[in-house]
Amino acid sequence: MDEIARAQIARVGVDLAKQVIQVHEVDASGWRVVARAFKRNQFFAWCTQLPAGCVVAMEACSSAHHWARKLSAQGLNPRLIAAHFVTPYRMEGKGGKNDATDAAAICEAASRPSMRFVPVKTCEQQGVMSLHRVREALKEERTACINPIRGVLTEFGLVFGKSPKVLRAVLADIIEDASNELSTTARLVVQRAFEHWRELDEHLRWCDRQVGRHVRASPEAKRAAMVIGIGELGASALTAGVGDFSQFKSGHQFGAWLGVVPRQASSGGTIRLGRITKRGDDYLRTLLIQVAKAAVMSAEKRDDPISRWLVQLTARVGWQKACVAMANKNARVLWGGDDPRRRLWLQARQCQATGQAAGPATHRRSSIDLRLLLGLNAAASRDTRSTL
């Protein structure tokens, strides 16, 4: 790359792929300078010739965080954009989609002043999220293992409850029972599938132990686990998947990023709210709602302010909306974890969970925390009523 062309480049759009990487370079006026494709092993060497601070935009796809870390180390300014934000800038429309138009659309989207970019994840964050992805894959594989077992047993007139615990408790006896109609081949098939089921359970227990170690080693995850309706699994996934919560301007913006806020169809001053948007990371949103469901179902057994609010909300709008409202509230609590009031509340929860003795100073702090918590609950209740 000659010095004149190097000085003209202001922004680069990159369409990543496994073997071929397409680039689209523009100058400060937005005119195209270069548009070409590189082999994977040629791309980074070419990037080292770009001027320092040059914006290199990519879609947030597979290997994007890896390239962003490498480019950032070279003094460049990598930007990751969600794929659905790039689509409106593809000039040729859906019928003209190819690597060149994708790179041009990425470059154009990165120039928008209101564009929202994806923060670059660290290697540690991606490692923890890979643990969660493997755990989810093992869960799906376990379900796929249990269903054929039920199907084989049903063919021989053996039907049991839907819970995997019910089936597992009787499966060993079914295999050993010679009085049922299971043939020798079917008995061997069920036995081999049962062994695979137990192996998957052992892999899942290993994943859970690794998640627990991450929570105990991370102060942020440890604080998040103290929140009612989060738990170790949710705390590990949210702290690793989000990283820096201060990237969001408010708790409402964080809730919108997770997709737990209602979709709007307002017009002419009339506000119409629909179902939740379900945007963002499906795994984080699903996990946040599922763990909130456990808190809603067990709220009557507790006597803290949040549980009393959950009981009243469930009676008014039903348990399903209460679960989403609890997930929305927990998202706001997690976003405000760096706030001093939230930190005092989480410390009080931790002392309560560990059963530490409370001195006069602790009693004074606990009373302050209770007043703060009640105020925060009242504000969150108003926010929740506006989202239902």
C-alpha positions in Angstrom: 0.0 0.0 0.0 1.5 3.3 -1.1 1.8 6.3 1.2 -0.9 8.3 -0.6 -3.5 5.6 -0.4 -2.5 4.9 3.2 -3.1 8.5 4.2 -6.5 8.6 2.4 -8.1 5.7 4.3 -10.4 6.8 7.1 -12.6 3.8 7.6 -12.6 0.1 6.6 -15.5 -2.3 6.5 -14.6 -6.0 6.8 -16.8 -8.9 6.0 -15.4 -11.9 7.9 -15.4 -15.5 6.7 -13.5 -18.7 7.3 -11.1 -18.5 4.4 -11.8 -15.2 2.4 -12.1 -11.8 4.0 -13.6 -8.9 2.0 -12.6 -5.3 2.8 -14.1 -2.0 1.7 -12.0 1.2 2.4 -13.3 4.8 2.2 -11.7 8.2 2.7 -12.9 11.0 4.9 -15.5 12.0 2.3 -17.0 8.5 2.1 -15.6 7.7 -1.3 -14.3 4.2 -2.0 -10.6 3.9 -2.1 -10.1 0.1 -2.2 -12.5 -2.9 -2.4 -10.8 -6.3 -2.5 -10.7 -9.7 -0.9 -7.8 -11.3 1.1 -7.0 -14.8 2.2 -7.2 -15.3 5.9 -3.4 -15.4 6.3 -3.0 -12.2 4.4 -5.6 -10.0 6.2 -3.7 -9.2 9.3 -0.5 -8.3 7.4 -2.5 -5.9 5.3 -4.1 -4.4 8.5 -0.6 -3.5 9.9 -0.3 -1.0 7.0 -3.4 1.0 8.0 -2.9 4.4 9.7 -3.0 4.4 13.5 -6.5 5.0 14.9 -8.2 3.9 11.7 -11.7 2.6 12.3 -12.0 -1.1 11.2 -15.7 -2.2 11.4 -16.9 -5.8 11.4 -20.1 -7.7 12.1 -20.3 -9.2 15.5 -19.9 -12.8 14.3 -17.7 -15.8 14.8 -14.0 -14.8 15.3 -14.9 -11.1 15.3 -13.8 -10.6 18.9 -10.5 -12.4 18.1 -9.8 -10.1 15.2 -10.8 -7.0 17.2 -8.3 -7.8 20.0 -5.5 -8.3 17.5 -6.3 -5.1 15.7 -6.6 -3.1 18.9 -3.1 -4.3 19.9 -1.9 -2.8 16.6 -3.2 0.7 17.5 -6.3 0.5 15.3 -9.9 1.2 16.3 -12.0 -2.0 15.9 -15.8 -1.6 15.9 -18.2 -4.5 16.1 -21.8 -4.1 14.8 -24.7 -6.4 15.3 -25.8 -8.0 12.0 -29.4 -6.7 12.0 -28.0 -3.1 12.2 -26.0 -3.6 9.0 -28.8 -4.9 6.8 -30.6 -1.5 6.2 -27.4 -0.1 4.7 -27.0 -2.8 2.0 -27.6 -0.7 -1.1 -28.5 -3.5 -3.5 -31.1 -4.9 -1.2 -31.6 -8.6 -0.2 -31.3 -9.8 -3.8 -27.8 -8.3 -4.2 -26.2 -9.8 -1.1 -22.6 -10.8 -1.6 -19.2 -10.3 0.2 -18.5 -7.0 -1.5 -21.9 -5.4 -0.7 -21.8 -6.7 2.9 -18.4 -5.1 3.5 -19.7 -1.8 2.0 -22.8 -1.9 4.2 -20.6 -2.5 7.3 -18.4 0.4 6.4 -21.5 2.6 5.9 -23.2 1.5 9.1 -20.0 2.3 11.1 -20.2 6.0 9.9 -23.6 6.6 11.5 -23.3 8.8 14.7 -26.2 6.9 16.4 -24.9 3.4 15.7 -24.6 1.1 18.7 -21.5 -1.0 18.8 -20.8 -4.3 20.5 -18.0 -4.2 23.2 -15.1 -6.4 22.5 -15.0 -9.4 24.8 -11.8 -10.5 26.6 -10.4 -14.0 26.3 -11.6 -14.7 29.8 -15.2 -13.6 29.0 -15.3 -15.8 25.9 -13.9 -18.8 27.9 -16.7 -18.5 30.5 -19.3 -18.2 27.8 -17.9 -21.2 26.0 -18.5 -23.1 29.2 -22.2 -22.0 29.2 -22.6 -22.9 25.5 -21.2 -26.4 26.1 -23.5 -26.8 29.1 -26.5 -25.9 27.0 -25.4 -28.3 24.3 -25.1 -31.1 26.9 -28.6 -30.3 28.1 -30.0 -30.7 24.6 -28.1 -33.9 24.1 -29.4 -35.3 27.3 -33.0 -34.5 26.3 -32.3 -36.1 22.9 -31.0 -39.2 24.8 -34.0 -39.5 27.1 -36.7 -39.2 24.4 -35.6 -42.4 22.5 -35.5 -44.3 25.8 -39.1 -43.3 26.4 -40.1 -44.2 22.8 -38.6 -47.7 23.1 -40.2 -48.3 26.4 -43.6 -47.1 25.2 -43.5 -49.6 22.3 -43.4 -52.4 24.9 -46.2 -50.9 27.1 -44.0 -49.2 29.7 -45.1 -45.6 30.2 -43.8 -43.3 33.1 -44.1 -39.8 34.3 -42.7 -36.8 32.3 -40.0 -36.0 34.8 -36.5 -37.4 34.0 -36.1 -38.1 37.7 -39.1 -40.5 37.6 -37.8 -42.3 34.6 -34.3 -42.6 36.0 -35.5 -43.9 39.4 -37.2 -46.9 37.7 -35.0 -47.5 34.6 -32.5 -49.8 36.2 -35.2 -52.0 37.6 -37.0 -52.1 34.2 -33.8 -53.3 32.5 -33.3 -56.0 35.1 -37.0 -57.1 35.2 -37.4 -60.2 33.2 -41.2 -60.3 33.5 -41.8 -57.3 31.1 -42.0 -57.6 27.3 -38.6 -56.1 26.5 -36.7 -58.2 24.0 -33.0 -58.9 24.5 -32.0 -56.4 21.8 -34.3 -53.7 23.2 -33.0 -54.3 26.7 -29.4 -53.8 25.4 -30.4 -50.7 23.6 -32.0 -49.1 26.6 -29.0 -50.1 28.8 -26.5 -48.5 26.4 -28.7 -45.3 26.2 -29.0 -45.2 30.0 -25.2 -45.4 30.3 -24.9 -42.5 27.9 -27.5 -40.6 30.0 -25.4 -41.0 33.1 -22.3 -39.9 31.3 -24.0 -36.7 30.2 -25.2 -36.0 33.8 -21.6 -36.3 34.9 -20.5 -33.8 32.2 -23.2 -31.4 33.4 -22.1 -31.7 37.0 -18.5 -30.8 35.9 -19.9 -27.8 34.1 -21.8 -26.7 37.2 -18.6 -27.1 39.3 -16.7 -24.8 36.8 -19.5 -22.2 37.0 -19.3 -22.3 40.8 -15.5 -21.7 40.6 -16.0 -18.8 38.3 -18.5 -17.2 40.7 -16.3 -17.6 43.7 -13.3 -16.2 41.8 -15.1 -13.2 40.4 -16.2 -10.4 42.8 -18.8 -9.1 40.3 -20.3 -12.5 39.9 -20.3 -13.1 43.6 -22.2 -9.9 44.2 -24.7 -10.7 41.5 -25.3 -14.2 42.9 -26.6 -12.5 46.1 -29.6 -11.0 44.2 -32.8 -12.9 44.6 -33.7 -14.7 41.4 -30.2 -14.7 39.9 -28.2 -17.6 41.3 -24.7 -18.8 40.4 -25.6 -19.8 36.9 -27.2 -16.5 36.0 -24.5 -14.5 37.8 -21.7 -16.3 35.9 -23.4 -15.9 32.5 -24.5 -12.3 32.9 -21.2 -11.0 34.2 -19.2 -12.8 31.5 -21.7 -12.0 28.7 -22.1 -8.3 29.5 -18.7 -7.5 30.9 -18.8 -3.8 31.7 -22.3 -2.8 32.8 -21.4 0.9 32.7 -21.6 0.7 28.9 -25.4 1.2 29.4 -26.7 4.6 30.3 -29.5 3.3 32.5 -31.1 0.2 33.8 -33.9 0.6 31.4 -31.4 0.5 28.5 -29.8 -2.6 29.9 -33.3 -4.2 30.1 -34.0 -3.2 26.5 -30.7 -4.7 25.4 -31.7 -8.0 27.1 -35.2 -7.8 25.4 -37.3 -7.9 28.6 -39.1 -4.5 27.9 -42.4 -4.3 26.0 -42.5 -3.5 22.3 -44.1 -0.2 21.5 -46.6 0.6 18.8 -47.3 4.2 19.9 -48.7 6.9 17.6 -50.4 10.3 17.9 -49.7 10.6 21.6 -51.3 7.2 22.4 -49.0 4.7 24.0 -49.5 1.1 23.0 -47.3 -1.5 24.7 -47.2 -5.1 23.5 -45.2 -8.2 24.3 -41.5 -8.1 25.2 -39.1 -7.4 22.3 -37.0 -10.6 22.8 -34.0 -8.8 21.4 -30.4 -9.4 22.4 -28.8 -12.6 23.6 -31.4 -15.3 23.8 -29.5 -17.4 26.3 -29.0 -14.5 28.8 -32.7 -13.4 28.5 -34.0 -17.0 28.9 -31.7 -17.6 31.8 -32.8 -14.4 33.5 -36.5 -15.2 33.2 -36.0 -18.9 34.2 -34.2 -18.1 37.4 -36.8 -15.3 38.1 -39.5 -18.0 37.8 -37.9 -19.9 40.7 -38.0 -16.7 42.8 -41.7 -16.1 41.9 -42.8 -19.6 42.7 -41.1 -19.6 46.1 -42.0 -16.0 47.0 -44.7 -17.0 49.5 -42.1 -18.9 51.6 -40.1 -15.7 52.2 -40.9 -12.5 54.1 -38.5 -10.0 52.5 -39.8 -6.9 50.7 -39.1 -8.2 47.2 -40.9 -11.5 47.9 -44.0 -9.6 49.3 -44.0 -7.4 46.2 -43.8 -10.6 44.0 -46.8 -12.1 45.8 -48.9 -9.0 45.3 -47.8 -8.7 41.6 -48.5 -12.3 40.9 -52.0 -11.9 42.3 -52.6 -8.9 40.1 -51.2 -9.8 36.7 -50.4 -13.6 36.9 -47.2 -15.5 37.5 -45.9 -15.3 33.9 -45.9 -11.5 33.7 -44.5 -11.5 37.3 -41.5 -13.6 36.1 -40.7 -11.1 33.3 -41.2 -8.2 35.7 -38.8 -9.9 38.2 -36.3 -10.4 35.4 -36.6 -6.8 34.4 -36.1 -5.7 38.0 -33.0 -7.9 38.4 -31.5 -6.5 35.2 -31.8 -3.0 36.7 -30.3 -4.2 40.0 -27.4 -5.7 38.2 -26.8 -2.6 36.1 -26.8 -0.5 39.3 -24.3 -2.9 41.1 -21.6 -0.1 41.1 -24.0 2.3 42.8 -23.1 2.8 46.5 -26.7 2.1 47.6 -26.9 -1.1 45.6 -23.5 -2.2 46.9 -24.7 -1.7 50.5 -27.8 -3.7 49.8 -25.8 -6.6 48.2 -23.4 -6.5 51.2 -26.4 -6.8 53.6 -27.7 -9.7 51.6 -24.3 -11.4 51.7 -24.1 -11.0 55.5 -27.6 -12.4 55.9 -26.8 -15.4 53.7 -23.5 -16.2 55.6 -25.1 -15.6 59.0 -22.4 -13.2 60.2 -22.9 -11.5 63.6 -24.1 -8.0 63.4 -22.7 -5.3 65.6 -24.1 -1.8 66.3 -22.6 -0.4 63.1 -24.0 -3.3 61.1 -27.5 -2.8 62.6 -27.4 0.9 61.7 -26.2 0.0 58.1 -28.9 -2.7 57.8 -31.6 -0.2 58.8 -30.3 2.2 56.2 -30.2 -0.6 53.7 -33.8 -1.6 54.4 -35.0 2.0 53.8 -33.0 2.2 50.6 -34.3 -1.2 49.5 -37.9 -0.2 50.1 -37.4 3.0 48.1 -35.8 1.1 45.3 -38.6 -1.5 45.4 -41.2 1.3 45.1 -39.4 2.8 42.2 -39.0 -0.6 40.5 -42.7 -1.3 41.1 -43.7 1.9 39.3 -41.3 1.0 36.4 -42.7 -2.6 36.3 -46.3 -1.3 36.2 -45.4 0.8 33.2 -44.0 -2.2 31.3 -46.9 -4.5 31.8 
